[in-house]
Each structure stands twice: as structure tokens, then as C-alpha cells.
Amino acid sequence: MKKIDGIINTGIMEQSIVTPNLTPNIKVYNEKLIEYEGIEYRIWDPRRSKLSAAIKNGLTELKIKSDSKILYLGASSGTTPSHISDMVPEGLVYCVEFSPRMMRDLLHVCDSRNNMVPILCDATQPKKYQNIIEEVDFIYCDVAQPQQSELFMDNMNLFLKKFGQGILMIKARSIDVTKQPPKIFMEEMSKLKTHGFSIVENIKLEPYEKDHLALVIERVF
């Protein structure tokens, strides 16, 4: 059995990634549950979660601990946030989502998980939820916006603790459909570096997600 920052690879079901279920016997998106050495785990589907896809493709540099406080931008219906919730049983996940429709599903997930806080707000306007959120250890951004890097940096500058970390899921087709994804990836990475951020790791998400790149990012001091 191999552990990577609270994510456990059991060697079961073709090296499936799993997280210990914070709410035993309760599923979030009809994922499979397995028991291993007396603990129930949830299979983390890389085709339903970009973070799982990144881990499958070799991501290792996540600084997420059991008591970490996380700001999740673009929480949607709660699939990936719920697995992060499993990883931080003593921590907290602030889940920012703009869509009222997605928020209804997210609220259902949060009802059974006391370490998830749903926030109906626009991630491009972080000052609107500044009075709700404390400084966090980690920021996760998965927002389909042309200015996704800019909103990520705004939130990092406003909420991230010193020596904290973030991950940005770059969606090339949401930025510019006329440019080739590799060019967009290079431009966005250059933009982040210019604004004082260091790229610790970059992982392409194929074959699970087309034209996506996961960037693990820290601030330069």
C-alpha cells in the first residue's frame, strides 16, 4: 500500500486511487466503496475529478494535511471537494460555487459533511466572501473562465497563508478556442511567474480530460 499525502493507492481495481470515507456508507456520485483493513474507502474516479486524473498522471507535490484549511473555487456539485473533505478530517473546505443549480447539489453533499462550507458567490469577486473565509493553507481552482489565472491569483493573494500552496486547473478552451492549447499553457504559466508565483509541478490530464493542465503553484517570497 502506498500513501501520498493522505491519498491511498491500495493496488485494488487496477491501482485505483481512494480516499477514506469521512461519512461511511454514504456515496456522493455513486462511486464504489471498498473496505480495506477495517476502513471504508471511496474509489476516486479520474474521469469525474481532475485532481484524481492529475494524481493518476503522476502528481505528487500536494501540501494537504489532515488539518488543512482549503479554499475550493468552482466546487460545482461537490465531487472533488468531497474527496478533499475525506483528506482533511480535522480541517475545513470552503466551497465557492457561482451556479444556483450546482449549489443545490453541493448543499446536499455538505449536509452530511461537517467540514465542508458551501458559499454561493463568484470566484472573480473574492472580496465579497472575504468576511466569511479565514486564511487558508491551500487553494484549489477549477473555474471555466477566460480570466481563470487572474481570479486564481487574486484569491491566492487575498487568502493564502505564507508558504501555502495552490493548484490551478487550466482549461485551454475556456481561455481561447482559436489558439493551440500548448501555447495557452505557456502563456498562462508565464503570466503566473511574472506575478510572483512559482510553478512546482505541471501535469497534463489526458486521457481523462482533453486540453487541460494541472499546475501546482506556490508564492515566491
Residue pairs with C-beta under 8 A, 6 or more apart in sequence:
1 8
1 9
1 10
1 11
1 36
2 8
2 9
3 9
4 55
4 60
4 62
5 62
5 63
5 64
5 65
5 87
6 19
6 64
6 65
6 66
6 87
6 88
7 17
7 18
7 19
7 44
7 55
7 87
8 17
8 18
8 19
8 20
8 36
8 41
9 15
9 16
9 17
9 18
10 16
10 18
10 34
10 36
10 41
12 18
12 34
12 36
13 32
13 34
13 43
16 43
16 44
17 43
17 44
17 46
17 52
17 55
17 56
18 34
18 36
18 41
18 42
18 43
18 44
19 41
19 42
19 44
19 83
19 86
19 87
20 39
20 40
20 41
20 42
20 86
20 89
21 33
21 40
21 41
21 42
21 86
22 85
22 86
22 89
22 113
22 115
23 112
23 113
24 40
25 33
25 40
26 112
27 33
27 42
28 42
28 78
28 79
28 82
28 109
29 45
29 48
29 77
29 79
29 82
31 42
31 43
31 44
31 45
31 48
32 42
32 43
33 40
33 41
33 42
33 43
34 40
34 41
34 43
35 41
42 83
42 86
44 52
44 55
44 83
45 52
46 52
46 53
46 55
46 56
46 208
47 53
47 208
48 79
49 79
49 80
49 83
50 80
50 142
50 169
50 205
50 208
50 209
50 212
50 214
51 59
51 80
51 83
51 84
51 140
51 167
51 214
52 80
52 83
52 208
53 205
53 208
53 209
53 214
54 167
54 203
54 205
54 214
56 208
57 203
57 204
57 205
57 208
58 203
59 201
59 203
59 214
59 216
60 201
61 200
61 201
61 216
62 138
62 165
62 167
62 216
63 137
63 138
63 164
63 165
64 70
64 84
64 87
64 88
64 137
64 138
65 88
65 91
65 137
66 87
66 88
66 89
66 90
66 91
67 88
67 90
67 91
68 87
68 88
68 91
68 136
68 137
68 138
69 88
69 91
69 92
69 94
69 134
69 135
69 136
69 137
69 138
70 84
70 88
70 91
70 92
70 93
70 94
70 136
70 137
70 138
70 139
70 140
71 94
71 96
71 133
71 136
71 138
71 139
71 140
71 155
71 159
72 80
72 81
72 84
72 93
72 94
72 95
72 96
72 139
72 140
73 96
73 123
73 139
73 140
73 141
73 142
73 143
73 151
73 152
73 155
74 96
74 97
74 98
74 123
74 141
74 142
74 143
74 144
75 81
75 95
75 96
75 97
75 102
75 106
75 118
76 97
76 99
76 102
76 105
76 106
76 142
77 102
77 105
77 106
77 109
78 95
78 105
78 106
78 108
78 109
78 110
78 116
80 140
80 142
81 93
81 95
81 106
81 109
81 116
82 109
82 113
82 116
84 93
84 140
85 93
85 113
85 115
85 116
88 115
89 115
91 115
91 137
92 115
92 116
92 117
93 115
93 116
93 117
94 117
94 119
94 132
94 133
94 136
95 106
95 110
95 116
95 117
95 118
95 119
96 119
96 121
96 123
96 129
97 103
97 106
97 118
97 119
97 120
97 121
98 120
98 121
98 122
98 123
100 120
103 118
103 120
106 118
107 118
109 116
110 116
110 117
110 118
117 132
119 129
119 132
119 133
121 128
121 129
122 128
123 141
123 143
123 145
123 151
123 155
124 145
124 147
124 151
124 154
126 151
126 154
126 155
126 158
126 159
127 158
130 158
130 159
133 159
134 159
135 159
135 160
135 161
135 164
136 159
136 160
136 161
136 164
137 160
137 161
137 164
137 165
138 160
138 164
138 165
138 166
138 167
139 152
139 155
139 156
139 159
139 160
139 164
139 165
139 166
139 167
140 166
140 167
141 148
141 151
141 152
141 155
141 166
141 167
141 168
141 169
142 169
143 151
143 152
144 171
144 174
145 151
145 174
146 174
146 175
146 176
148 168
148 170
148 171
148 174
148 175
149 168
149 170
149 188
149 191
149 192
152 166
152 168
152 217
153 192
153 195
153 197
156 166
156 197
156 217
156 219
160 166
160 219
162 219
162 221
163 218
163 221
164 218
164 219
165 200
165 216
165 217
165 218
166 216
166 217
166 218
167 214
167 215
167 216
167 217
168 192
168 214
168 215
168 217
169 205
169 212
169 213
169 214
169 215
170 184
170 185
170 188
170 212
170 213
170 214
170 215
171 211
171 212
172 179
172 181
172 184
172 185
172 211
172 212
172 213
173 181
173 211
175 184
175 188
176 184
181 211
181 213
185 202
185 213
188 215
189 199
189 202
189 215
192 199
192 215
192 217
193 199
196 219
196 220
197 217
197 218
197 219
197 220
198 217
198 218
198 219
198 220
199 215
199 216
199 217
200 216
200 217
200 218
201 214
201 215
201 216
202 213
202 214
202 215
202 216
203 213
203 214
204 212
204 213
204 214
205 212
205 213
205 214
206 212
